[in-house]
Amino acid sequence: MAEQIRVAIAGHGNLGRGVEAAIAKNPDMRLVGIYTRRSPEHLKPRDAVTPVHAMSALPDHTDRIDVLILCGGSKDDLPRQGPELAALFNTVDSFDTHARIPEYFTAVDAPARANRRTALISAGWDPGMFSINRIVGEALLPDGATYTFWGDGLSQGHSDAVRRVPGVAGAVQYTRPVKEAVDRVRSASRPTLTTREKHRRECFVVLEEGADAEQVHNAIVTMPHYFDEYDTTVNFISAEDLARDHQAMVHGGFVIRSGNTSKENAQVIEYGLKLGSNPEFTASVLVAYARAVHRLNAMGQYGAMTVFDVAPGLLSPKSPAQLRAEQL
């Protein structure tokens, strides 16, 4: 077998633990380290032999890592970490604030390109797999309309954003598709739907002691890019209720392209996901793209990239000849 790709993890929340599990299922990779802002001695990796280091040690470990997978949050962590670490390592991240992806791409591209690094941003299932299917649907059915529905499920990025609101001790957020909107889209009628008509958001929040519930509620429902364009319900619950009823991280959704190839013939393309674990599936996508990033860097392709720039064959551990024989 060829030499294994040396992968490291920056950040060890739910997504970082998912990356640990995903690497264990890819024999062409090995986990060479976990880097954390917490005290390293308090972090217990999935495999006890995995080295754990302080995040501050990363600049001294550039020769140990082929690809660094960034597992921080999109709201506050990645906007700072992405550009900094792309100057030092080949990186993959799951930055998912859709409205800010163009500026984030620019911020990561310059340091990566200057240092001959390859940085794949915004991988996961949306942005990521859903993004690819939106492009394919539009290309195949140019006379049509594309619709994306998320859920029913728990959103990691939006839950993280709620937890960072002052006065919040713990929280989760669920994205709920509006059934009537989904049915209209599947009928090939090409309805015009507002953001508010397609989804609603529901938050379950534990307040810090002494926090003002009304202030927390208003901070959540008016948050730009996250909640301000949706009908959002905020439920205040106890820490016990949160631990008992809201630990599962199921999610999913679908992309639908509805169009016509002629006046007589309507066509509908649908791609869907039903996920038992949102972070573990997102982590699996990141790990597959880590393989592609390693290969692209070896080819001399530097700078920031997105899933649109990566050929599907680069995600697979199989050779091009194997893929032609088995998958084409």
N, C-alpha and C positions, 0 to 999 in steps of 0.2 A: 504494500500500500504506500502511496505517496506520503510525504511528510505531512503531519497534521497541521491544520491552521490553528495558530495560537490566538485564542479569543479571551478577552477580559471583560468584566462587567463594571460599569461605573454607576453605583446606586443599587440598593438592595431592598426595595419594597416589593410589592406584588409582581411587578414586571421583571425585576431582577431575579426573583426566585423562579419565575417562568422561564427566563433565559437559561438558568442552571438546568432545569428539566429538559429543555430543548437541546442543549448541547450534548447532554447524555445520550440522546437518540441519534446523533450524527457522528459516526465513527471517524470521519475525516477531520474532526475538530477536537480540541481539548481546551478545557477551561484552565487558564494559567493564573487567574487572580480575580478577586473581588475587591473593589475600592469603595470605601464608604466614608461619609462624613461623621458617622457615629464612632464610638471607640471600637477599634477592630476586635479587641478581645471579647466584646459582647455579642459579636455577630457569629451565628452558627450556620455555616454553609451546609448545603445538601450533602456534600461529600466532605468528611472531616479533614481530608488531606488538602483541600483547596486552600491556597494561601489567601489571607485577608489582610488588606493594607489600608492605611488612611488615604483619603482622596489626595492629600497633599504630596503623597509619594509618587504620583503619576509622572511628573516631569523627569524623574530619575529612572523610569522604567520603560523608556521608549524602545529599547532594544529587546524587550521581552514579549512584546505584544504585536501581533499581525493586524488584528482588528479589535477596536474597543467599542462595545455596545453601550450606548448611553441610555440609562433607565430612569432619568429624572423627569420631573413634571414639566409640561409645556408652558405653564403660566409663568413660573419664575426661574426654574432651574435651567432648562435648555437654552433660552435666549442668551444666557451668560456662558454656560458650559460648552454649548455647541461650537461657537467660534474659537474659544480658547483651546479646546481639545483637538479640534480639526487642524490646528497648527502643529500638533505633536504626533497624532495617530491617524490611521485610517479609521473612520467612525461610521456607525449606523445609529440612527435615532428614530423616534416615533413622534416627532413634533406634530401636534394635531390641531393647532389653532388655525383653521383653514384660511381665515382672512389675513393672517400674518405670514403665511408661507412664502410669498414672494420676497418680503424683506428679510425673513430668516435665511432663505436661500442665499441672498446677496451677502449677508453677514458671515455665513459659513464659507462661501466660495472663495473669498479673497485669501484668508489665511491657509486654507487647504491647498489652493493652487500655488501660493508662494512657497509652500514647504513640500511640494510634490506628494501631497496626501490626497486620498479619495474619501469623500464624505457623502454618504447616502442619507438624505434627510426624509422625514415624514413617511416612513415605512410602517406597515401595520395592515389593518383591514379597511380603515377609512380615517385618514388618507392611506392609500396603499392599494389593496386588492380591488376595492370598490372604484378607486380612481381609474385603474386600468380598464375595468369593465364599462365605465362611463365613456372612455375614449373609444373602445372597440364598438360599443353600441352606436355611437354617433357616426363612426366611420362606415359601418355596415348599413345603417339606415339614416342617410343624411336628411331625408324628409321625415322628421319625427321629433319627439320630445323625450327627455331623460328625467327620471324621477328616482330619488334615493330616499329610502326609509330606514331608520335605525331603531333597533329594539324589537320587541320589548326586552329591555335589559338594563343592567347597571353600567354606567359610563365611568371609566376610570378618570379621564381628564376632567370631566365636569364635577365628579365627586371631589377630586383634589382641589379644584377651584373653590368649591363650597367650604372645604375644610380650612382654607386659607383666609376666609373672611374673619375679621376680628370678632371675638365673642363665641366662635364655634369650637366646641371641644371634639366633635366627631360628626361625620355626615356621610351619606351616600346619596346619589342621584340616579333616577331611572328615567330613561327615554321611552315614551309610549307612542307608537304610530297611531294615527287616527284611522280607524277601520274604514269609515266611509270614504276617506281619501284613497286608501289602498284599492278598494273595490272599483272606484271610478277609473283609476289608472290601469288596472288589469283589463278593463273593458275595452281598451284601445281607443277611448274617446278623446284622449289628449286634453284633459282638463287643465285649466290654469289655476294653480294652487299657491297660496301664500305660505311662508314658513310656518306661520301660526296654524294654518289649516291642516298641515301634514303631520305635526307632532305636538305632543304636550310633554312637559317635564315635571317630575315629581321628586321633591327632596325630603329626606328624613334627617333631621338635625338635632344633635345634642348640644345644648347651650353650656358655655362655661358659667361657673357660679357668678352671679351678679350681672350677667350680660343682659342687654335690652333686646327682647325678642322682636320688637317692631323694627329696630335699627338693623338687626341681622336679616330679617325678612326683606326689608327694602334694599339692602346691599346685594342680596342674592338676585332678586327678580329684576333689578336694573343693571346687572353686570353685562357690559358690552361683550359681544362675540359668544357669550355663553347662554344668557337667559332673557335678555331684553326683548327678543323678537318672538318669544314663546309664551303660551299660557303656562305659568309655572305655579305649582302648589308647593308650599313649604309646611311640612308637618314637624312639630317639635315633640321629641320623644325622649325617653330616658336612655342612659348608657346601657342599661340592661336590655331594653328592647332592641337597641341597635345591635348588640352582640348576639342576641338570640335570633332575630328575624332577618338580618340584612348582611349576612356574611357571604352568601353565594354570589358569584360573579358571572352569572349567565348573561349572554348578550347575543346579538346577531342583527340581521336586517337583510335588505335586498336592494338591488339596482334594477330598474325596469326601463327599457327603451321601447317606446311604442312608435311605430312609423308605418309608412306605406312604400312598397316597392312599385306599385302602380295604383291607378285610381281604384281598381277593383279589389286589391289585396292588401289588407292590413297585416302587419307582423309585430309580434311582441317578443322581446328578448328579456329574460329574467335570470339574474345571478343572485343566489341567496346563501346566507350563512346562519347556522344555528349552533351557538357556541356554549359548551358547558363551562368554559372558563375564558373569559375575555382576556385576562393578562397572559395566560398560557398560550392562547392562539396568537396574540400579538407578538409574544416572544418568539414563537416558532417562525413567524414571518421575518422578524429581525435577524434571526440566526441564518435563515436561507439567504437573506441579502448580505449578510456578513461574508458568506462564501463568494458571492458575486463581487463584492467590494475588493476582496483579496485578489481575485483574478483580474479585475479591471486595473487595479494599481500596478500589478505586475506587467500589464500591457502598456503602462505609461499614460493611463487616462486619469488625470488629476482634476481636483476641484470638487465643488458640490454637484450632486446628481439627485434625481428622483427616480421613482419606479418607472417612469416613462422612458428613462435612458438605458434601462437594463434589459438585455435580451433574456427571455425566459430560460433558455438553456443554461445560462450562467448560474441560475439558482440551484441546479441539480448537481449532485455529486457524480452523476453518470457522465460518460464521455459523449461527445456529439454523435459518434457512430452508434452507441447504445441507444441514445434517444431516438435516432432515426429508425432504428430497427424495432424498438419496443413501443414508442409513443406516437409516431407519426401515422 
